[in-house]
Amino acid sequence: MKIVRTTLPYNSILNTSHKVYDYMDSFQGVFNDVENKTTSADIGKAFFSSGPKWVGKLFNLRNKIVAVFGLKTSENVVDNQKQLENFKCEPGEQLGLFKVFLKTDNEVILGEDDKHLNFRVSLLLDKSTKNLTISTTVEFNNWFGRLYFLPVRPFHKFIVPTMLKGIINELEKQEKQNS
């Protein structure tokens, strides 16, 4: 499966806000959705259920480090699977560090606002081309946000395409099961 770096899609909610971001990236991949039944909620759930274990371990390490500085962390979830089963991907819902800000028929906006930076993740499906694009935007709130993102940035550029592959694999697996 080929994942390519791209620009923020013109029809993404993140692009229509006309904000200027301090950091932005987008990655795109094509997936099989023969019956065209994939919803934005399916994509949102796949985002949380398809990540490699090593990404989870990096997030746990991140949480331990940033807690010292009073930044937001993912709460220690005992039964992640049960929480994921009950997740509807509706605005206001929170899963780990990610809050659902908006959801349309073809896009979910996740993210969080914290004292050092605000970030958003767009999961955008183009049903006509079967392209799935994951975009990240970051706004720094102060110098600490810039400092925090320095070591995060190189990992981010590696993690996001890996996550997108996982999302696509999960969606294709679900489609096969439902066929």
HELIX and SHEET records of a PDB file:
HELIX    1   1 ILE A   13  THR A   16  1                                   4    
HELIX    2   2 SER A   40  SER A   49  1                                  10    
HELIX    3   3 LYS A   53  ALA A   67  1                                  15    
HELIX    4   4 ASN A   80  ASN A   86  1                                   7    
HELIX    5   5 TRP A  143  ASN A  178  1                                  36    
SHEET    1   A 7 ILE A   3  THR A   6  0                                        
SHEET    2   A 7 TYR A  23  VAL A  30 -1                                        
SHEET    3   A 7 ASN A 131  PHE A 140 -1                                        
SHEET    4   A 7 LEU A 117  ASP A 126 -1                                        
SHEET    5   A 7 GLU A 107  ASP A 113 -1                                        
SHEET    6   A 7 PHE A  98  LYS A 103 -1                                        
SHEET    7   A 7 GLN A  94  LEU A  95 -1                                        
END                                                                             
